[in-house]
Amino acid sequence: MQDDTPETIRTLAEGCVRFVKQALGIELDGTPETLPILDHYLELARDDDARGRDEVLGLVATSAGAYFGEVIRSQQPAARWHVGDIADASTWRLELEHVFLAFNPIGIAREAITQETEEGWNAHLEVLQQDRSVLEQSLERVGAVEDEDYWRLAVRWEVVDQAIAVLEGAAQARNEAGRRWTPEIYARALDERPPTHDAS
């Protein structure tokens, strides 16, 4: 895990590696290529009737989301964690410094387990209003994803990776390639907005 990873995230991500090793005998190495293995593990966790839903959505989803976020950070050095309320993982997110893009990897992991939208967990991609249409058009050109694949972390990684490339192109077209999006800007845009703001 990266040196500047918050300790909570590091511990959770390392826990995910241990859980998968115990369950599947495979050690995750922090690369995107391991995400299908993690998806398989989450399928097993979801289908295991011996576990309660709260346990799966608690420790399993949180550790898997932390690992997923760290995989993204390993590929995108400009990504950083914002850990709001340490006790409330719904407030956590990854923020990109060179383009305006934020999302909660924990929310994405929860959706990978439940296979439905998890309200209040901010698993969607937060982008600037001016970038939404170009991003939507780019994702539409890729084509539809099978229902059973839509929630998979491996697919979500591809979406995030493509979104970053599209936003980089948009920033370059606006001559904003050198702009830096600080934690303070994200805080004003996301944490201090009115509760009724629709950011989906």
C-alpha positions in Angstrom: 0.0 0.0 0.0 1.2 3.5 -0.7 3.1 5.4 2.0 0.5 8.2 2.4 -2.4 5.8 2.9 -4.4 6.7 6.0 -3.8 4.0 8.7 -7.4 3.0 8.8 -7.5 2.4 5.0 -4.2 0.5 5.2 -5.4 -1.8 7.9 -8.7 -2.5 6.1 -7.0 -3.2 2.8 -4.5 -5.5 4.4 -7.4 -7.2 6.1 -9.0 -7.8 2.6 -5.9 -9.4 1.4 -6.0 -11.8 4.4 -9.6 -12.6 4.0 -9.2 -13.5 0.3 -6.1 -15.6 1.1 -8.0 -17.5 3.8 -11.0 -18.1 1.6 -9.5 -18.7 -1.8 -5.8 -19.5 -1.2 -4.8 -16.6 -3.5 -2.9 -13.5 -2.4 -4.0 -10.2 -3.8 -1.1 -8.1 -4.9 -2.7 -4.6 -5.3 -3.0 -4.6 -9.1 -6.1 -4.3 -11.2 -5.6 -7.8 -12.5 -6.6 -9.1 -9.0 -10.0 -7.4 -9.0 -11.8 -10.4 -10.7 -10.5 -12.5 -7.8 -11.9 -10.1 -5.3 -15.2 -10.0 -7.2 -15.3 -13.8 -6.9 -14.7 -13.5 -3.1 -17.5 -11.0 -2.8 -19.9 -13.3 -4.6 -19.0 -16.1 -2.1 -19.6 -13.6 0.8 -22.9 -12.6 -0.7 -24.1 -16.1 -1.1 -22.9 -17.4 2.2 -26.1 -17.9 4.2 -24.2 -18.4 7.4 -23.2 -14.7 7.4 -25.6 -12.0 8.3 -26.1 -9.1 5.8 -24.8 -6.6 8.3 -21.5 -8.5 8.7 -21.0 -8.7 5.0 -21.9 -5.1 4.4 -19.8 -4.0 7.4 -16.3 -5.5 7.5 -16.3 -7.3 4.2 -17.5 -4.4 2.1 -15.4 -1.9 4.0 -12.2 -3.9 3.6 -12.9 -4.7 0.0 -13.6 -1.0 -0.7 -10.4 0.0 0.9 -8.5 -2.5 -1.2 -10.3 -1.3 -4.3 -9.4 2.3 -3.6 -5.8 1.4 -3.1 -5.7 -0.5 -6.4 -6.9 2.7 -8.1 -4.3 4.8 -6.2 -1.5 2.4 -7.3 -2.4 3.3 -10.9 -3.3 6.9 -10.3 -0.7 8.7 -8.1 -2.8 11.8 -8.3 -5.6 10.1 -6.3 -5.8 10.7 -2.5 -8.1 9.5 0.3 -10.4 11.9 2.1 -11.5 10.2 5.3 -14.2 12.3 6.9 -15.8 10.9 9.9 -13.5 7.9 10.8 -16.4 6.0 12.2 -18.6 6.6 9.2 -17.2 5.0 6.0 -20.1 6.6 4.0 -18.2 9.9 4.3 -14.9 8.5 2.8 -13.9 9.1 -0.8 -11.1 9.1 -3.3 -10.3 12.5 -4.9 -8.2 13.1 -8.0 -5.9 16.0 -7.9 -5.4 16.7 -11.6 -9.1 16.3 -12.6 -12.3 16.8 -10.7 -13.4 13.3 -9.9 -14.5 11.8 -6.6 -16.3 8.7 -5.4 -16.5 6.4 -2.5 -14.8 3.0 -3.1 -16.5 1.6 0.0 -19.9 2.4 -1.5 -18.8 0.7 -4.8 -17.8 -2.4 -2.8 -21.2 -2.4 -1.0 -23.0 -2.2 -4.4 -20.8 -5.1 -5.7 -22.2 -7.2 -2.8 -25.9 -6.1 -2.9 -26.0 -5.5 -6.7 -28.1 -2.5 -6.2 -27.6 1.2 -5.6 -26.6 1.9 -2.0 -28.2 5.3 -1.2 -26.0 7.7 0.8 -22.8 5.8 0.0 -21.7 8.0 -3.0 -20.6 5.2 -5.2 -21.4 7.3 -8.3 -18.7 9.4 -10.0 -18.8 13.1 -8.8 -17.6 15.3 -11.7 -18.1 18.9 -12.7 -21.4 19.8 -14.3 -19.5 20.9 -17.4 -18.0 17.4 -17.8 -21.0 15.3 -17.3 -22.3 15.1 -20.8 -18.9 14.3 -22.4 -18.3 11.6 -19.8 -21.8 10.1 -20.3 -21.3 10.1 -24.1 -17.9 8.4 -23.7 -19.3 5.7 -21.5 -22.3 5.1 -23.8 -20.0 4.5 -26.7 -18.5 1.6 -24.9 -21.9 -0.1 -25.0 -24.1 -1.8 -22.5 -22.7 -4.0 -19.8 -24.4 -7.3 -18.8 -26.5 -6.9 -15.6 -24.4 -9.4 -13.7 -21.2 -7.6 -14.6 -22.4 -4.0 -14.0 -21.6 -4.1 -10.3 -18.3 -5.9 -10.5 -15.2 -4.1 -9.1 -13.2 -5.1 -12.2 -15.8 -3.3 -14.4 -16.0 -0.3 -12.1 -12.2 0.0 -12.4 -12.5 0.1 -16.1 -15.2 2.8 -15.8 -13.0 4.9 -13.5 -10.0 4.5 -15.7 -11.9 5.6 -18.7 -13.5 8.5 -16.8 -10.1 9.8 -15.8 -8.8 9.7 -19.4 -11.9 11.5 -20.6 -11.6 14.2 -17.9 -7.9 14.6 -18.7 -8.9 15.2 -22.4 -11.6 17.7 -21.4 -9.2 19.6 -19.1 -6.6 19.8 -21.9 -9.2 21.1 -24.3 -10.0 23.9 -21.8 -6.3 24.6 -21.3 -6.7 23.5 -17.7 -4.3 20.6 -17.8 -2.1 22.2 -15.1 -4.9 22.9 -12.7 -4.8 21.2 -9.3 -7.9 20.3 -7.3 -7.1 20.7 -3.7 -8.8 19.0 -0.7 -10.3 22.4 0.1 -12.0 22.7 -3.3 -13.5 19.2 -2.9 -14.7 20.1 0.6 -16.4 23.2 -0.6 -17.9 21.4 -3.6 -19.0 18.2 -1.9 -19.1 18.6 1.9 -20.6 22.1 2.1 -23.2 21.9 -0.6 -26.9 22.1 0.4 -28.4 18.7 1.3 -30.9 19.0 -1.5 -28.2 19.2 -4.2 -28.6 16.3 -6.7 -25.1 15.1 -7.6 -26.1 11.9 -9.3 
